[in-house]
């Protein structure tokens, strides 16, 4: 039987796996850098609230239509803001998941990895 790396017949396979993991790690880092540059625009209340969020889940812009700012109905404004921000975060998470899935071929990776 041919000996691989370090006298271990499986050594060559292990080195190949390490190289594949390193390659995937580089691709994940590239993907994260690309995601940081992306922005999504989400609206709620028929466009009365607009949220722009980046790939790091940071709100970049929040725009309110003047006609929804009613001092007698602050609760509506709060609901619209919550709705828009939650949808923005959900869409960024979906974008990240889709990018990771495309990169890993559907292999599930631990949540804290990206």
C-alpha positions as CSV (number, residue, x, y, z in Angstrom):
1,X,0.0,0.0,0.0
2,X,1.3,3.4,-0.9
3,X,2.0,5.7,2.0
4,X,0.6,9.2,1.9
5,X,1.6,12.3,3.8
6,X,3.5,11.5,7.1
7,X,3.3,7.8,6.5
8,X,-0.5,7.9,6.8
9,X,-2.2,6.4,3.8
10,X,-5.0,9.0,4.3
11,X,-2.6,11.9,4.6
12,X,-2.9,13.0,0.9
13,X,-6.7,13.0,1.3
14,X,-6.4,15.1,4.4
15,X,-4.2,17.7,2.7
16,X,-6.6,17.9,-0.2
17,X,-9.5,18.5,2.3
18,X,-7.5,21.2,4.0
19,X,-6.9,22.9,0.7
20,X,-10.6,22.7,-0.2
21,X,-11.6,24.2,3.2
22,X,-9.0,27.0,2.7
23,X,-10.4,27.7,-0.7
24,X,-13.9,27.8,0.6
25,X,-12.9,30.1,3.4
26,X,-11.4,32.5,0.9
27,X,-14.6,32.4,-1.2
28,X,-16.7,33.1,2.0
29,X,-14.5,36.1,2.8
30,X,-14.9,37.4,-0.8
31,X,-18.7,36.9,-0.6
32,X,-18.8,38.8,2.7
33,X,-16.9,41.7,1.2
34,X,-19.3,41.8,-1.8
35,X,-22.3,41.6,0.5
36,X,-21.0,44.6,2.5
37,X,-21.2,46.7,-0.6
38,X,-24.8,45.7,-1.5
39,X,-27.8,47.6,-0.3
40,X,-31.5,46.7,-0.3
41,X,-34.4,49.2,-0.4
42,X,-37.6,48.1,1.5
43,X,-40.8,50.1,1.8
44,X,-43.9,49.7,4.0
45,X,-47.2,51.5,4.2
46,X,-47.5,51.8,0.5
47,X,-44.1,53.6,0.3
48,X,-44.6,55.8,3.3
49,X,-41.6,54.4,5.0
50,X,-38.4,53.5,3.1
51,X,-35.5,51.7,4.7
52,X,-32.1,51.2,3.0
53,X,-30.0,48.5,4.6
54,X,-26.6,47.1,3.7
55,X,-25.2,43.5,3.7
56,X,-23.9,44.0,7.2
57,X,-27.5,44.5,8.4
58,X,-26.8,48.2,9.1
59,X,-29.6,50.7,8.3
60,X,-28.1,53.3,5.9
61,X,-31.2,55.4,5.3
62,X,-34.7,55.8,6.8
63,X,-37.1,58.0,5.0
64,X,-40.6,58.9,6.1
65,X,-43.4,60.5,4.0
66,X,-44.6,63.7,5.7
67,X,-48.3,62.5,5.5
68,X,-47.6,59.6,7.9
69,X,-46.2,61.8,10.6
70,X,-49.4,62.4,12.6
71,X,-48.8,63.4,16.3
72,X,-52.2,61.9,17.1
73,X,-51.3,58.5,15.7
74,X,-47.7,57.7,16.7
75,X,-48.6,54.0,17.0
76,X,-49.2,53.8,13.3
77,X,-45.8,55.3,12.6
78,X,-44.1,53.0,15.1
79,X,-45.8,49.9,13.4
80,X,-44.7,51.0,10.0
81,X,-41.1,51.6,11.1
82,X,-41.0,48.2,12.8
83,X,-42.5,46.5,9.8
84,X,-40.0,48.1,7.4
85,X,-36.9,47.4,9.5
86,X,-37.9,43.8,10.2
87,X,-38.5,43.2,6.5
88,X,-35.2,44.8,5.7
89,X,-33.3,42.5,8.1
90,X,-35.2,39.5,6.8
91,X,-34.3,40.2,3.2
92,X,-30.6,40.7,4.0
93,X,-30.6,37.4,5.9
94,X,-32.2,35.7,3.0
95,X,-29.7,37.3,0.6
96,X,-26.8,36.0,2.8
97,X,-28.4,32.5,3.0
98,X,-28.8,32.4,-0.8
99,X,-25.2,33.5,-1.4
100,X,-23.8,31.0,1.2
101,X,-26.0,28.2,-0.3
102,X,-24.7,28.9,-3.8
103,X,-21.1,29.0,-2.5
104,X,-21.3,25.8,-0.5
105,X,-23.5,23.8,-2.8
106,X,-26.2,23.6,-0.2
107,X,-24.0,22.2,2.6
108,X,-25.2,23.6,5.9
109,X,-22.6,25.6,7.8
110,X,-22.8,26.8,11.4
111,X,-24.7,30.1,11.8
112,X,-21.8,32.0,13.3
113,X,-19.6,31.3,10.3
114,X,-20.8,34.2,8.2
